[in-house]
Amino acid sequence: MPEHPAVFHRLDLCDHSAMPYNRTIRILHFTIVLSVLLQLLGETLIGLPEPNHPRHGMDTLIVGIHETIGIIALILVCTYLAMVVDEAAGRNRLFPWLSASGRSGLWSEIGRDMPDWLRGKLPPPEENHTIAGTIHGLGISLALLMGLTGMMIFLGTGPHGEMPPDIKAIWQYHSIMGTMMWVFVAGHAGMAIVHEIKGHKVLREMFKLGKSLG
C-alpha cells in the first residue's frame, strides 16, 4: 500500500489528536449534518411551492425558513472546506481521486476490503480511511452544490415565486440533488450504525463535541 493513507488518517474527524482545531471541525461537522437534515425533513414534511406558484401566508414563511437554513448551511460548508482543505493532507483525504497516488491508494483499499464486504464484514474505520474520506468528500461536495444552487434560486426567484427558465432548470437540478442527499444520508447513517454495532464507536466519536483528552 502507498504511504499516503497514513497521512489522510491524521485528519480523520475521529482522531482526537489530528489537528489543533479538531474540536471546531467536529462542531462544524455536527452543525452541517443538522442543517442538511432540517432542510431535507422540512421539505419532505411540509413541502415547498412549485416554480411560478403564487406564495401567500404560510408558503412565504416556509420558503423563508428553508432559504435561511440553506444560507446557514452553505456558510458552514464553505467554512468547513476552507479549514480542512487548507493543507494538502486535508485535500488528499477528502478528494484522493484528484491525484494518481490517491487513486492508487483508493483502488488498493477497495480491492483489499471488498471481499470482506461481500461476506458481511467491515474492517475498523482506521483501516479503510481512504474510502471513508472519499465518501465524506462526495457528501460535502453534494452539500456545497445544493447550497450554491439554492443560493442561485434564492437570488433569481421573484417575490411571488416567479422563476425565469434558467432558474427553473436550476430548481430542478436542486431537487434531484435533494434526492441524492437523502440516499447519501441514509447510506452513510446505515454504515455508521453497522460500524457501531460491531463496536467501532463511529457515531460516538463522530459527534463527540467536548475537548479532546489527548
For each residue, the residues with C-beta under 8 A, 3 or more apart:
1: 5 105 108 109 112
2: 5 101 104 105 108
3: 6 7
4: 7 8 92 96 101 102 105
5: 1 2 8 9 105 109 129 130
6: 3 9 10
7: 3 4 10 89 92 93
8: 4 5 11 12 89 92 93 96 129 130 133
9: 5 6 12 15 93 126 129
10: 6 7 15 18 19 89
11: 8 15 18 19 84 87 89 90 93 133
12: 8 9 15 18 93 125 126 129 132 133
13: 18 22 25 26 29 136 205 206
14: 125 202 205 206
15: 9 10 11 12 18 22
16: 22 212 213 214
17: 22 212 214
18: 10 11 12 13 15 22
19: 10 11 22 25
20:
21: 24 25 83
22: 13 15 16 17 18 19 25 26 212
23: 26 27 209 210 211 212
24: 21 27 28 83
25: 13 19 21 22 28 29 80 83 84
26: 13 22 23 29 30 206 207 208 209
27: 23 24 30 31 209
28: 24 25 31 32 76 79 80 83
29: 13 25 26 32 33 80 206
30: 26 27 33 34 207 209
31: 27 28 34 35 76
32: 28 29 35 36 73 76 77 80 140 143
33: 29 30 36 37
34: 30 31 37 38
35: 31 32 38 39 69 72 73 76
36: 32 33 39 40 73 143 146 181 185
37: 33 34 40 41 185
38: 34 35 41 42 69
39: 35 36 42 43 66 69 70 73 146 178
40: 36 37 43 44 178 181 182 185
41: 37 38 44 45
42: 38 39 45 46 62 65 66 69
43: 39 40 46 47 48 66 178
44: 40 41 47
45: 41 42
46: 42 43 62
47: 43 44 62
48: 43 62 63 66
49: 53 55 59 62 63 161
50: 53
51: 161 162 163 167 168 171
52: 161 162 163 168
53: 49 50 59 161
54: 160 161
55: 49 59 60 63 160 161
56: 59 60
57: 60 61
58: 61 62
59: 49 53 55 56 62 63 161
60: 55 56 57 63 64
61: 57 58 64 65
62: 42 46 47 48 49 58 59 65 66
63: 48 49 55 59 60 66 67 161
64: 60 61 67 68
65: 42 61 62 68 69
66: 39 42 43 48 62 63 69 70
67: 63 64 70 71 150 154
68: 64 65 71 72
69: 35 38 39 42 65 66 72 73
70: 39 66 67 73 74 146 147 150 151 154
71: 67 68 74 75 147 151 154
72: 35 68 69 75 76
73: 32 35 36 39 69 70 76 77 143 146 147
74: 70 71 77 78 144 147 148 150 151
75: 71 72 78 79
76: 28 31 32 35 72 73 79 80
77: 32 73 74 80 81 140 143 144 147
78: 74 75 81 82 144 147
79: 28 75 76 82 83
80: 25 28 29 32 76 77 83 84 140
81: 77 78 84 85 140 144
82: 78 79 85 86
83: 21 24 25 28 79 80 86 90
84: 11 25 80 81 90 93 94
85: 81 82 90 91 94 95
86: 82 83 90
87: 11 90 91
88: 91 92
89: 7 8 10 11 92 93
90: 11 83 84 85 86 87 93 94
91: 85 87 88 94 95 98
92: 4 7 8 88 89 95 96 98 99 102
93: 7 8 9 11 12 84 89 90 96 129 133 137
94: 84 85 90 91 133 134 136 137 140
95: 85 91 92 98 102 134 137
96: 4 8 92 93 99 102 103 105 106 130 133 134 137
97: 102 103 106 134
98: 91 92 95 102
99: 92 96 102 103
100: 103 104
101: 2 4 104 105
102: 4 92 95 96 97 98 99 105 106 130
103: 96 97 99 100 106 107
104: 2 100 101 107 108
105: 1 2 4 5 96 101 102 108 109 130
106: 96 97 102 103 109 110 130 131 134
107: 103 104 110 111
108: 1 2 104 105 111 112
109: 1 5 105 106 112 113 128 130 131
110: 106 107 113 114 131
111: 107 108 114
112: 1 108 109
113: 109 110 116 117 123 127 128 131
114: 110 111 117 118
115: 118 119
116: 113 119 121 122 123
117: 113 114 120 121 122
118: 114 115
119: 115 116
120: 117
121: 116 117
122: 116 117 191 194 195 198 200
123: 113 116 127 128
124: 127 128 200
125: 12 14 128 129 132 195 200 202
126: 9 12 129
127: 113 123 124
128: 109 113 123 124 125 131 132
129: 5 8 9 12 93 125 126 132 133
130: 5 8 96 102 105 106 109 133 134
131: 106 109 110 113 128 134 135
132: 12 125 128 129 135 136
133: 8 11 12 93 94 96 129 130 136 137
134: 94 95 96 97 106 130 131 137 138
135: 131 132 138 139 188
136: 13 94 132 133 139 140
137: 93 94 95 96 133 134 140 141
138: 134 135 141 142 184
139: 135 136 142 143 184 188
140: 32 77 80 81 94 136 137 143 144
141: 137 138 144 145
142: 138 139 145 146 177 180 181 184
143: 32 36 73 77 139 140 146 147 181
144: 74 77 78 81 140 141 147 148
145: 141 142 148 149 177
146: 36 39 70 73 142 143 149 150 174 177 178 181
147: 70 71 73 74 77 78 143 144 150 151
148: 74 144 145 151 152
149: 145 146 152 153 170 171 173 174 177
150: 67 70 74 146 147 153 154 174
151: 70 71 74 147 148 154 155
152: 148 149 155 156 167 170
153: 149 150 156 157 163 167 170 171 174
154: 67 70 71 150 151 157
155: 151 152
156: 152 153 163 164 166 167 170
157: 153 154 161 162 163 167
158: 161 162 163
159:
160: 54 55
161: 49 51 52 53 54 55 59 63 157 158
162: 51 52 157 158
163: 51 52 153 156 157 158 167 168 171
164: 156 167 168
165: 168 169
166: 156 169 170
167: 51 152 153 156 157 163 164 170 171
168: 51 52 163 164 165 171 172
169: 165 166 172 173
170: 149 152 153 156 166 167 173 174
171: 51 149 153 163 167 168 174 175
172: 168 169 175 176
173: 149 169 170 176 177
174: 146 149 150 153 170 171 177 178
175: 171 172 178 179
176: 172 173 179 180
177: 142 145 146 149 173 174 180 181
178: 39 40 43 146 174 175 181 182
179: 175 176 182 183
180: 142 176 177 183 184
181: 36 40 142 143 146 177 178 184 185
182: 40 178 179 185 186
183: 179 180 186 187
184: 138 139 142 180 181 187 188
185: 36 37 40 181 182 188 189
186: 182 183 189 190
187: 183 184 190 191
188: 135 139 184 185 191 192
189: 185 186 192 193
190: 186 187 193 194
191: 122 187 188 194 195
192: 188 189 195 196 202 203 206
193: 189 190 196 197 203
194: 122 190 191 197 198
195: 122 125 191 192 198 200 202 203
196: 192 193 199 200 201 202 203 204
197: 193 194
198: 122 194 195
199: 196
200: 122 124 125 195 196
201: 196 204 205
202: 14 125 192 195 196 205 206
203: 192 193 195 196 206 207
204: 196 201 207 208
205: 13 14 201 202 208
206: 13 14 26 29 192 202 203
207: 26 30 203 204
208: 26 204 205
209: 23 26 27 30
210: 23
211: 23
212: 16 17 22 23
213: 16
214: 16 17
